[in-house]
Amino acid sequence: MTIDLAGARVTRLARLHTILEMRWFGYVAGLAAVGLMSVVIGAVLTHINISNISMLYLIVVLATAIAFGRGPAILASVSGGASDA
């Protein structure tokens, strides 16, 4: 009995490619990135007081725009602004 590791690897890559092509995945990834950045900002603000710390959300918005496009980036921007308020 032989195991085809190359075929399994290709199958996993094909599944990952299919998930990344799903339209909703970019929106979920953008919201998750904003949530993660909110946790990072919360941890940083307990030790350091920075006035423009909300600019860290810009990194998330730019990364989301590059990876997933305009729609998910707009959602990330609005949710980042709402969580900063």
PyRosetta script that sets phi, psi and omega in degrees:
from pyrosetta import init, pose_from_sequence

init()
pose = pose_from_sequence("MTIDLAGARVTRLARLHTILEMRWFGYVAGLAAVGLMSVVIGAVLTHINISNISMLYLIVVLATAIAFGRGPAILASVSGGASDA")
pose.set_psi(1, 127.5)
pose.set_omega(1, 179.4)
pose.set_phi(2, -114.5)
pose.set_psi(2, 150.8)
pose.set_omega(2, 178.2)
pose.set_phi(3, -111.7)
pose.set_psi(3, 128.2)
pose.set_omega(3, -178.7)
pose.set_phi(4, -91.6)
pose.set_psi(4, 89.9)
pose.set_omega(4, -178.9)
pose.set_phi(5, -69.7)
pose.set_psi(5, -35.3)
pose.set_omega(5, 179.5)
pose.set_phi(6, -65.2)
pose.set_psi(6, -39.8)
pose.set_omega(6, 177.9)
pose.set_phi(7, -66.1)
pose.set_psi(7, -39.3)
pose.set_omega(7, 178.1)
pose.set_phi(8, -65.5)
pose.set_psi(8, -38.9)
pose.set_omega(8, 178.6)
pose.set_phi(9, -64.4)
pose.set_psi(9, -42.4)
pose.set_omega(9, 178.7)
pose.set_phi(10, -65.0)
pose.set_psi(10, -39.7)
pose.set_omega(10, 178.8)
pose.set_phi(11, -63.4)
pose.set_psi(11, -43.6)
pose.set_omega(11, 177.9)
pose.set_phi(12, -63.6)
pose.set_psi(12, -42.4)
pose.set_omega(12, 178.4)
pose.set_phi(13, -64.6)
pose.set_psi(13, -38.9)
pose.set_omega(13, 178.1)
pose.set_phi(14, -65.0)
pose.set_psi(14, -40.2)
pose.set_omega(14, 177.5)
pose.set_phi(15, -65.1)
pose.set_psi(15, -42.8)
pose.set_omega(15, 178.2)
pose.set_phi(16, -63.5)
pose.set_psi(16, -41.5)
pose.set_omega(16, 178.6)
pose.set_phi(17, -62.6)
pose.set_psi(17, -39.1)
pose.set_omega(17, 178.7)
pose.set_phi(18, -65.2)
pose.set_psi(18, -42.0)
pose.set_omega(18, 179.3)
pose.set_phi(19, -64.3)
pose.set_psi(19, -43.1)
pose.set_omega(19, -178.8)
pose.set_phi(20, -67.1)
pose.set_psi(20, -25.4)
pose.set_omega(20, 178.9)
pose.set_phi(21, -82.6)
pose.set_psi(21, -12.6)
pose.set_omega(21, 179.2)
pose.set_phi(22, -66.0)
pose.set_psi(22, 136.8)
pose.set_omega(22, -173.6)
pose.set_phi(23, -62.3)
pose.set_psi(23, -38.8)
pose.set_omega(23, -175.3)
pose.set_phi(24, -75.2)
pose.set_psi(24, -19.4)
pose.set_omega(24, -175.1)
pose.set_phi(25, -62.4)
pose.set_psi(25, -37.7)
pose.set_omega(25, 178.8)
pose.set_phi(26, -62.9)
pose.set_psi(26, -39.4)
pose.set_omega(26, 178.7)
pose.set_phi(27, -66.7)
pose.set_psi(27, -42.7)
pose.set_omega(27, 178.4)
pose.set_phi(28, -65.8)
pose.set_psi(28, -42.0)
pose.set_omega(28, 179.5)
pose.set_phi(29, -64.7)
pose.set_psi(29, -40.0)
pose.set_omega(29, 177.9)
pose.set_phi(30, -63.3)
pose.set_psi(30, -44.1)
pose.set_omega(30, 178.3)
pose.set_phi(31, -66.7)
pose.set_psi(31, -38.1)
pose.set_omega(31, 177.8)
pose.set_phi(32, -65.5)
pose.set_psi(32, -38.9)
pose.set_omega(32, 178.8)
pose.set_phi(33, -66.3)
pose.set_psi(33, -38.7)
pose.set_omega(33, 176.7)
pose.set_phi(34, -65.2)
pose.set_psi(34, -41.4)
pose.set_omega(34, 177.3)
pose.set_phi(35, -62.4)
pose.set_psi(35, -43.0)
pose.set_omega(35, 178.1)
pose.set_phi(36, -63.5)
pose.set_psi(36, -42.0)
pose.set_omega(36, 178.8)
pose.set_phi(37, -66.4)
pose.set_psi(37, -33.3)
pose.set_omega(37, 176.8)
pose.set_phi(38, -63.7)
pose.set_psi(38, -39.4)
pose.set_omega(38, 177.2)
pose.set_phi(39, -65.1)
pose.set_psi(39, -42.4)
pose.set_omega(39, 178.7)
pose.set_phi(40, -63.5)
pose.set_psi(40, -44.0)
pose.set_omega(40, 179.3)
pose.set_phi(41, -63.4)
pose.set_psi(41, -41.7)
pose.set_omega(41, 177.6)
pose.set_phi(42, -60.8)
pose.set_psi(42, -38.9)
pose.set_omega(42, 178.9)
pose.set_phi(43, -70.0)
pose.set_psi(43, -38.3)
pose.set_omega(43, -178.8)
pose.set_phi(44, -70.6)
pose.set_psi(44, -39.7)
pose.set_omega(44, -177.3)
pose.set_phi(45, -67.5)
pose.set_psi(45, -19.6)
pose.set_omega(45, 176.8)
pose.set_phi(46, -72.6)
pose.set_psi(46, -21.7)
pose.set_omega(46, -177.8)
pose.set_phi(47, -108.8)
pose.set_psi(47, -33.6)
pose.set_omega(47, -174.0)
pose.set_phi(48, -132.5)
pose.set_psi(48, 140.7)
pose.set_omega(48, 176.0)
pose.set_phi(49, -103.7)
pose.set_psi(49, 108.2)
pose.set_omega(49, -179.9)
pose.set_phi(50, -117.7)
pose.set_psi(50, 130.7)
pose.set_omega(50, -174.8)
pose.set_phi(51, -73.4)
pose.set_psi(51, -37.1)
pose.set_omega(51, -177.2)
pose.set_phi(52, -104.5)
pose.set_psi(52, 38.7)
pose.set_omega(52, -178.3)
pose.set_phi(53, -67.6)
pose.set_psi(53, -20.1)
pose.set_omega(53, 178.7)
pose.set_phi(54, -67.7)
pose.set_psi(54, -14.9)
pose.set_omega(54, 176.1)
pose.set_phi(55, -66.1)
pose.set_psi(55, -15.6)
pose.set_omega(55, 175.9)
pose.set_phi(56, -64.7)
pose.set_psi(56, -26.3)
pose.set_omega(56, 175.8)
pose.set_phi(57, -65.3)
pose.set_psi(57, -25.1)
pose.set_omega(57, 178.6)
pose.set_phi(58, -62.6)
pose.set_psi(58, -35.1)
pose.set_omega(58, 176.8)
pose.set_phi(59, -61.4)
pose.set_psi(59, -43.0)
pose.set_omega(59, 179.6)
pose.set_phi(60, -64.9)
pose.set_psi(60, -43.7)
pose.set_omega(60, -178.8)
pose.set_phi(61, -64.3)
pose.set_psi(61, -43.8)
pose.set_omega(61, 179.6)
pose.set_phi(62, -65.7)
pose.set_psi(62, -42.4)
pose.set_omega(62, 178.5)
pose.set_phi(63, -64.8)
pose.set_psi(63, -39.0)
pose.set_omega(63, 177.8)
pose.set_phi(64, -66.2)
pose.set_psi(64, -40.7)
pose.set_omega(64, 178.7)
pose.set_phi(65, -64.1)
pose.set_psi(65, -41.6)
pose.set_omega(65, 179.8)
pose.set_phi(66, -67.2)
pose.set_psi(66, -42.8)
pose.set_omega(66, -174.5)
pose.set_phi(67, -79.6)
pose.set_psi(67, -37.4)
pose.set_omega(67, -169.2)
pose.set_phi(68, -126.2)
pose.set_psi(68, -11.0)
pose.set_omega(68, 175.9)
pose.set_phi(69, 108.4)
pose.set_psi(69, -172.8)
pose.set_omega(69, -172.0)
pose.set_phi(70, -69.0)
pose.set_psi(70, -46.4)
pose.set_omega(70, -176.4)
pose.set_phi(71, -58.7)
pose.set_psi(71, -54.5)
pose.set_omega(71, 177.8)
pose.set_phi(72, -61.7)
pose.set_psi(72, -31.9)
pose.set_omega(72, 178.3)
pose.set_phi(73, -68.3)
pose.set_psi(73, -38.2)
pose.set_omega(73, 177.9)
pose.set_phi(74, -65.1)
pose.set_psi(74, -42.3)
pose.set_omega(74, 176.9)
pose.set_phi(75, -62.3)
pose.set_psi(75, -41.8)
pose.set_omega(75, 177.9)
pose.set_phi(76, -63.8)
pose.set_psi(76, -39.0)
pose.set_omega(76, 179.1)
pose.set_phi(77, -65.2)
pose.set_psi(77, -45.9)
pose.set_omega(77, -179.5)
pose.set_phi(78, -66.9)
pose.set_psi(78, -42.5)
pose.set_omega(78, -179.9)
pose.set_phi(79, -70.4)
pose.set_psi(79, -32.9)
pose.set_omega(79, 175.5)
pose.set_phi(80, -66.8)
pose.set_psi(80, -41.2)
pose.set_omega(80, 176.8)
pose.set_phi(81, -65.7)
pose.set_psi(81, -38.5)
pose.set_omega(81, 179.6)
pose.set_phi(82, -69.4)
pose.set_psi(82, -36.8)
pose.set_omega(82, -179.2)
pose.set_phi(83, -76.5)
pose.set_psi(83, -20.0)
pose.set_omega(83, 179.1)
pose.set_phi(84, -79.9)
pose.set_psi(84, -24.1)
pose.set_omega(84, -175.3)
pose.set_phi(85, -69.1)
pose.dump_pdb("model.pdb")
